[in-house]
Amino acid sequence: MKTIFSKKYMAAVIFIAINALVFAETEGEKLFKNNKPAEALLFLEDEINNGSASSAAYNYLGLAYYQTGDYVNSVDAFARGLKVPATNKKVLAFNQGNSYYAMGDYENAAKSYSLALSADAKYTQALLNRANSYLMAQKYSETITDYEKYIVMEPNDPQRPQIEQLIALLKQEVARRQEEERIAAEEAARIAEEEKRMAEELARQREEEERLEAERRAEEERLAEIRRQEEAERRRKLLEDVANSLQNTDSTNMTSGTEDLIDYDFESELD
């Protein structure tokens, strides 16, 4: 019996010792839990770097940065934690979404909340916060979907009347936007058709102008050719007249052909 008791006693001691080591808080965690985030930051960073931090250290670090207003480093701390095994990914993603939201980066906030929801589809707080992010990003259709899903999952939420009122207003806004988009699309189509007709008319006018210009040039060339021919004919007649004037054709100047006979004054040597 003594031996059995000793073994049980030793097992209990070992179990307590192990738990004491596992659940022992680091200095950074203690400072954070004592509402000293600025002081906790350096310790948490050092504990993470030297490997003495717990799996919750990344969450504490991100929250400490968040509480000091350093949202950029807060987002980074949660992102680092998401890459480490055995960390609470759902909580890290959710808190990262809150940091993005505080920065006004609603697109990335919605992505972080979606990541948290992928870990736990029943995480209604992440669903509500994603709906709020979509609202701020003016993605009203997605907002309505998340709000409606939220009140189904949380029917007793005290904010339900306000959420339902907001859903009704958002549906009106979506309908108004759809109507504006329809009118804008019709106007764009009308303008496009009008511009098409105007372009066609301008093309027709250019073709007509080019045709008239071609006809004008052709007529000018025809007239120029006529003038060239007339000028050539005038020059030909002028030359002909000059030639005729130089040619003596008066009958008084005509010859019978005898006046110019050569008179030989020597006697013929012929008998």
Steps between C-alpha positions, in 0.01 A plus 500: 500500500786731586656447158171564318440818702846625419448448127165679507648780706791541263265499197291775659806706576625463143157592362484812721853598401427458131181703526681767693753525218238491226271757656768722644453855380788688348589850610353644181170320555483617860557860398237477230245348739578774749394755235853613419506444121781746425729329752391154389599560137877473542475194725258323267714568195810373683319193633376414152846545353676282761232230491383535858156635412179301513277444199283787622788748488428608142145584594612696804760680289246594236256621763774701673585674176128556441453656844791737441348608167768334285259321268760423232719300739187354652400355164855374449507327840177314429630407153816357654292300744287357221815341352599326824371148583272447800384862522131589516451590134136592541571759770808635324309548174210663682726744686692573182167595343437740787840661446435540128160648583659752737737599217205559268613213275156343471586274205773319694292506817227303318763253374631443854148444636437257215814311605369479856165374369676234293641367827161518672186556293302566819724787608219754490706793631730464199191482278361821651832679470536389138155641431612829654815497283293441187275786607794738535636382165155572350455139391135505590389170348766312699408703809134399475593133458719500811255697715211271403711193576604651832148561631405145401794368701449752784122558511510635857768761440387827664615685188269299275241782449773743396657239271165425336438871451845535347431204269179668379683826432779318320254317279346834405847634426586194290173541306575870449850424376369232267250748358775759458718241329212408268439864410873560457528193277208618286652848477838352409334289231314806368819706492688215331228473233496876456877511464484213254247685285705819519815309405318346206372844393847650528637214293228557240577872494871429457425261217273759337765771539763269355270411210426866429866585528587220258235624259630858536856389429381291206307798360799729549720250320245471218480877462877527520529239224250691287700818556820318410341369181360843414839658564666236286248561224550875528876458473459265207279750315736780584792310357295407198404862443861605531607234257228598255597863523857413409395294203449729180210357306399816294461428118720794414778326661439174320744385228441308176834340527663665189638812652770320669628302195877528454607664177812338360706745285738250342446318177426144491783287405267265334437503140 
